[in-house]
Amino acid sequence: MEIYGGHLIVHHIPYVTSERKTELGVFSCPLSISGNKTGAPPDHVMKFSGSQPCDSNGRVITGIVHRNLNESLGNGLMLNLSFSNKPPNGYGNYYEKVTQYAKIISAPAIFLDETLTYKPYKPIVCSNEESVFKYLDTNSSRANIEAINNKLETQRIALVGLGGTGSYILDFVSKTCVQEIHLFDGDYLLNHNAFRSPGAVSLGKLIEKPLKVDYYAELYSEIRRKIVPHGYYVFESNFSELKEMDYVFLCIDNNNIRNQCIDFLTQSNIPFIDVGLGVNVVDHKLIGTVRVTTGTGDKNDHLLRRIPKGDDQENEYSTNIQIADLNAMNAILAVIKWKKLSGIYQDLSEEHHSTYSINVSQLLNEEFES
């Protein structure tokens, strides 16, 4: 047995093929875990890697037939079938579930070859690969999307700026299996940050006045490893530290530094997503726009006209107005675009610039690849 990607995997399950030959298959089902303990299985279905199990005469065991599959679980395991065998009261634990299916499928094989068993007591070989997560991602396993999410596992991500939008981007990216997350910001965590970032900052932590990168690295180290804090601002003198990154999120409000950094990333062929948020007061109400601009090696001719220049003194956001919902939306749009670029979500438009206008509730996609 092993656990992989939030699934229980049981190897060495003898079964009979339609040619009356004995083979070994593999069971798989998602784990239901609370902390470090398993609960009752969420359903009665069992997935299988192998051909359709048959009785000793080579006839399909029809009582458990459910669906044909073509699912990659990752780690080289392809799931071909799913079975359905539901006891009146369901399965109370995983031992009951695995044992029941093993008995049904293996009995004909053991009848033909009494040396076979589904309990071989072979030693378990431990993998040296350490997950970036500190506990199992059963969310992905329940949705059967581990193989899709694993497209991110080799990526090094940089977040430049950990204000409102940057902190929400970190919140979302921390739940993915990217290899490393690098945080760049030289500012301290202050009261206004607490009102436009995910979670709740304690009063004691605000009194301590930690660097943002140190606070967020410690906070998100509860769920994952390999969050690397860099407690300084990004300037032309240290742009080279971004060269090892696969994607960069730019979440800074200094337009001069923003544009210099974008020039460097473009010349270095490093894909990036730049976010922006502009809010103004009109008739005692807020209006504004959320912006996401993407630059890649294939598409960057739009950047000069889409990236802000200079400083907008009329932008109410510069006063640290508390608008966590807009920060979160800006982060969501940016992360969705990153996942599209990474092959997680389908991208039929391939737009490289989008804006959301609050007062008309309008999302515009522009700057498409030719």
N, C-alpha and C positions, 0 to 999 in steps of 0.2 A: 504494500500500500504506500501511497505518497499523497502529498497535498501540493497542488499546483494551481496557481491563479484562482484560489478560492474554491477549487473543486477537490473532492475526494476521488482519487484514481486507484482502482484495484486491478492489479495485473494477474496474469496466470489463471484465467478462467477457462477450463476445458469445455469444449462444445463439439457437436457433430455437424459436419457440413452436409449439403445435399448429396455429395458423392460418398457419404458414410465414412468420411475421413475425420479424424480428430484433430482439432486445432486449438490454439490458445487465444482468447480474446481479452479485452480490457473493458472494465466498467468505469463509468464516470457519472458523477452527479454533483450539483452545487452544494456547498456546505452552508449550513445555518449556524453562525457562531455569535456568541455574546462574550466579548472579552477573549478568554482562552478556553472556553468551554463550548461544546457543540450542543445544539438544541435538537428538537425533533426535525426530521427532514421536511422541507417545505412542501414537497409533493411526493407522489408515489412512482414517478417515472424514472427509469434508469436508461442511460445512454450507453452505447456499446461500440467498440472498435473491433470489427470482424464481419464475417458474412452471416447470413440468417441462420440462427441455430435450429437444428432439426432433431427429431427423435432418432432412435437407434436404427430405424429403417430408412432414414434420409428424408422424412417428411417434416415440413416446417412445423414448429411448435406454435400453432396458431393462437393459443390462449394468451400469449404475451405480445403479439404483433401490435405495434403502435404506428411508427412512422419511419420512412427512409430519410436519412440525413446525409449531408455532405458538409460537415462542420469541422473546421480546424480549431482545436483547443489550444494550439501553440505547443511548443516543445516537441514538435514532430508527431503529435498524436492527432489522427483524423478519426472522427466519430461517424460511423456509417448508419447506425440504427438507434431507435429508441424503443423501449419495452414498457408495457403497462400491466401491472399486476397489483391491484389495490385490495388489501385486507379490509374487512368490515370497519375496523377502527383505525385504519391507516398504520403507519410505521411509527413506533414510539422512539426509535433511535436508529442510528446508521448501521449498527450491527445487525439488527433485525432485517433491515432493507437489503443489505448486501448479501446476507446469508440466504434469504428467501430466493432472490434471483439466482444466486449461485447454485442452489439446490435444483431449481427448475432446469437451468441450462446445462449443468454439468452431469446430471444423473445419467442421461443417455451415453455420454462419453465415457463415464466411469463404468457403465454396463459393458461397453465394448472393450475397454482397457482398464482393468482394475488397478493398474499402477498409477493411474491419473488421480489428481486431487486438486481442489481449489484452495487447499491450505498447505502449500509447499514448504512454509517456514524458511524461505530463502532470506539471507541477510539483506537489510535495506541499505542501499548505497546512497550516502548523503551527498547532495550537490554542494560544491564550493561557492556557487553563485549566491550572493547575498541580495535579497530583495531590497529596494530602496524604501519599502514600507516597513513599519515596525509591527504591523499586524495585517492579517489577510484582507485583501480587497474583495470581499464577498459581494459588493455592489456590482462589479463587472461580471462576476461569475453568475449571478442571478439573471443578468441580462444576456449572457452568452456572447459578450463582446470582447473577451480578453485578447483574442488574436488581433482584433482591430486596434485596440488600445495599445498593444505591444509595438505598434509602429513608432511609438514615441520613445521607446526604452533606451535608445542610444544617444538621444539629444542632450546637448548642454544648452541651457536657457539662461539668458541674462535679463534681469529687470533693472532698468536704469531709472531710478526714482521710485520711492515708496510712499508717496502721498496717498490721497484717497483712491485714485484709480489703480495705481501700482500695487497697493496693498490688496485690493480685490483680485487683481490678476494673480498675485501670489497665492491667494486663497484657492483659486480655481486650478492653477498649474500644480500646486502641491498635491492635489488628488490624482495626478497623472503619474505614469511610471517613467518620466524623463530621468536621465542619468544624474544630472546635476542642475541645481538652480543657484545662480549667482546673483546676489543682491548688491546694488551700488547706490549709496546715498550717504551724504555726510551730515545730514540733519538729525536733530534730536526729536524724540517723541514728546509732543506737547498736547495740551487739552484739545485744541481744535482737531488734531489728528484722530483723537478717540471718537469724535462724532462723525467721521466720514471714512471709517474703516471697518472691516468685518470684526465680529466679536465684541467683547466688552473689556476695555482696559481698566485695570484696578486703579484706585486712587493712589495706592502705595507705589505702583509702577510709575505713575506720572510724577510723583514726588522724586523718585530716583532719577528721572530724566535720562533714560538710556538712549543710545543711538537707535534710530529706527531699524537699521539692519540687524542689530543685536537683539532687539526686542522680537522682531518677526522671525528671525532665525530660531530663537529659543521657543517661541510659540508653536511654530510649525514643525519643530523637531519632535513634537509629540506624535506626529503621524508618519514622518518620513526622515530618512537620512539624506546626507549630501546636499544640504542647504549651506551655501558659502557666503558669509557676510563680508562686504568690502565697505568699511566705514569711511568713505570719502566720496566726493563728487567726481563725476566723469568730466575730464577736460581733455584738450588736445594732447597734453603730455602723457596721458594714460589710456588713450583710445585703443592702443595696441592690446590691452587686456581683453578686448572684445573679439580678438581674432580667432580664438579657439571656440567661439560660440556657434551653434547651429541656427539659433534664432535670437533676436534681441527685441524686447519690448521697451520702447522709449516713452517714459511717463514723466517728462520734465516740463517746467514752465518757463525756462530760460530759452527764448527762441534763438539767440545767437549760438549757444552751445548745442541746441537741438540741430540746427542746420549744419554746424561743423561736424557733429557726430554722424548725421545722415550722409554727408559727403564721404566720410571715412568708410562707413559701412557699404555704401554703394561701390566705392573703388575697391573694397576688399571682397566684394561679391558675397556679403553676408545678408541674408534676408532679415527684414525688420518690420515691425508694426509700430507706427507712431500714433499716439492717442492725444486727443485734445478736447477741452470742454470750455465753452464760452457761455456765460450767463450774465444777463443784464436785467435791471429793474425797469419796468414800464407800467405805469398806473398802479403802483403798489403790488405788482405781480412779477414773477420771474419768467423771463423768456430766454431761450438759449438753444444751443446746438451741441450735439455730441458728435465727435469726428473720429474716424478710424482710417488711417492712410497706410497702405502697404507698399513696401519697396522690395523687389527681388531682382535677381540677375536678368530675368526675362522682361521685366516691366519696371522702368524707373524714369521714363521720359516725362511723367506727369508731376514729379515731385516739386519742381520749381514753382508751379502755380498752385499747388495744394498745401504746402507746408507754410505756416505763418512766418512772417518776417517782422522783426522789431518787437516792441512791447505794446500791447493794447491797454492803455490806461483806463479805458471805459469798461473793461471786463470786471464784473462784480466778483468773479471767481478769485481774483487776486487778493481779495479781502478775507479769504478762507471761509466764505459762506458755507454753511453746513448742508450739503446736498448729497448725502450718501447714496441715494437711489440713482442719481445721475452718474456718480462714480462707478457704481456697480454695473450700470447699463453699458458705460463706456468699456469697462473691463470685459463684460460678457461678449460684446460685439468683437472686441479684439481677440479674445481667446477662441471664439468660434471661427474667426478668419484663420488664425494659426492652425487650428485643427483641420480646416479645409486644405490649407497648404501642405499639411502633413499626411493627408490621405485618410483622415478619420471620418470627416463628413463629406458627402458628395458636394461638388462645387460646379454648378452648371453655368454660372455667370462669370466667375473668375474676375470679379471687380477688384480694383486696387484702391478705391476711395469710396467711402460711404459716410453719410451724415444723417443724423436723426434730429428733426426740429420739434421742439417740445410743444409749442402752441398749436401747431397744425397736425401733430402726431404723424409726421411724414418721414419715412425712411427712404433715402435716395441712394442708389448705387451708381457709381460713375467710374470712369477710367478703366475700361476693359482691355484685356489683352487682344491684340490684333492677330 
